[in-house]
Each structure stands twice: as structure tokens, then as C-alpha cells.
Amino acid sequence: MAQDPPLTAAETAKVACLTARMCKRSLAGENVHLADLERKVDRILDAAAKRAENNPR
């Protein structure tokens, strides 16, 4: 597994909120659609990776 990019505090909070929403939806059953929330998390991680790539430390 590739190492995740460093996240800001706001990005961490957003990912945590989206993960909680995914968990809440999962309680409804196995056939619940989660792709929209997964895409949002992926978009946040992609933005963080792009930022880390442009600003290496």
C-alpha cells in the first residue's frame, strides 16, 4: 500500500466526517450505495497528494 499524503487539519476532519457518514449508511444494509462518498474521499486524498508533490519538504 502506498503511503498516504500528509493531510491538513481541515482535510482530516472532512475525511473523518465522510467516513462516519459511510458507516451510518452501512448500518442500513449491505446493498447501500457508497460510491459518492468514496469519490469525495478520493478527491481529498488526490488534492493532498498533488499539494505534497508540488511542495516537497
C-alpha positions as CSV (number, residue, x, y, z in Angstrom):
1,M,0.0,0.0,0.0
2,A,1.3,3.4,-0.9
3,Q,1.9,5.9,1.8
4,D,-0.9,8.5,2.2
5,P,0.0,12.1,1.7
6,P,0.1,14.4,4.7
7,L,-3.4,15.9,5.4
8,T,-4.2,19.3,6.8
9,A,-6.5,19.5,9.9
10,A,-9.4,20.5,7.7
11,E,-8.8,17.6,5.3
12,T,-8.6,15.2,8.2
13,A,-11.9,16.5,9.6
14,K,-13.6,16.1,6.2
15,V,-12.3,12.6,5.7
16,A,-13.5,11.7,9.3
17,C,-16.9,13.1,8.6
18,L,-17.3,11.3,5.3
19,T,-16.1,8.1,6.9
20,A,-18.7,8.5,9.7
21,R,-21.4,9.0,7.0
22,M,-20.3,5.9,5.2
23,C,-20.5,3.9,8.5
24,K,-24.0,5.3,9.1
25,R,-25.1,4.3,5.6
26,S,-23.6,0.9,6.0
27,L,-25.9,0.2,9.0
28,A,-28.8,0.3,6.6
29,G,-27.6,-2.8,4.9
30,E,-25.1,-4.4,2.5
31,N,-26.6,-3.0,-0.7
32,V,-26.3,0.7,0.1
33,H,-24.6,2.9,-2.4
34,L,-21.4,4.5,-1.0
35,A,-19.6,5.4,-4.2
36,D,-20.4,9.1,-3.9
37,L,-18.8,9.4,-0.5
38,E,-15.8,7.3,-1.6
39,R,-15.3,9.6,-4.6
40,K,-15.3,12.6,-2.2
41,V,-12.6,11.0,0.0
42,D,-10.6,10.1,-3.1
43,R,-10.8,13.7,-4.3
44,I,-9.5,15.0,-1.0
45,L,-6.6,12.5,-1.0
46,D,-5.8,13.3,-4.6
47,A,-5.6,17.1,-3.8
48,A,-3.4,16.4,-0.8
49,A,-1.1,14.2,-2.9
50,K,-0.9,16.9,-5.6
51,R,-0.1,19.5,-3.0
52,A,2.6,17.3,-1.4
53,E,4.1,16.7,-4.9
54,N,4.3,20.4,-5.6
55,N,5.7,21.4,-2.2
56,P,8.3,18.7,-1.2
57,R,9.9,19.2,2.2
